[in-house]
């Protein structure tokens, strides 16, 4: 009887330990993520959840819109922007934690068409014409859109091409304009058309980085983060070698 009772106590203690350790340690991270990073984020979240036990809820959109939402009180824990400027501004305004800010990736801009052979390797198609619509993300909201504008300005084409521009609210909508051929070509993030180091479809020109300011994508912990421990753990994971390998496979460079 004593042995049986002892076993019962041990089993009860083990069950109690299991109940205490699992839910309490596992947290949830609410992440606002620039839409250019959607594909690598999917892989990174799966790896992070497997390693940490934490879960990550991802919202995708333009960096500029997320800035407005965060200022308006929409509850996020971490913000993965497509630039450095917005996270810095959030820190200055007391909306984000200064010591948490990090550059997690450097993005590349690509001129892309869904049509094979349409875009040449030097981007001369921009001058030759033969297209009715050129898609870019809205430069006021999306850093990749601003990089596209800077590129066109460097090429002294910005003013001349206004009648052909189609602007997406974010880089995902811009990609959709081109993929559905509502625009014959456009400027998007390399990560949208690269998987495991290979281009997936269409034709492209990889824009030389000297034609626009570096796209230094920055992440930050937001001041209102509900679970700071899990959120900081995710930001640390972004600096890991596993995360770096995923980002490289989508065409990102590392800071």
Helices and strands as residue ranges (DSSP letters): H 2-25, E 28-34, G 35-37, H 38-52, E 55-61, H 63-71, E 78-80, H 85-92, G 98-100, E 102-107, E 109-113, H 125-128, E 134-137, H 143-154, G 162-164, E 165-168, H 171-179, E 185-189, G 190-192, E 194-195, E 198-199, E 203-206, G 209-211, E 215-221, H 228-237, H 241-249
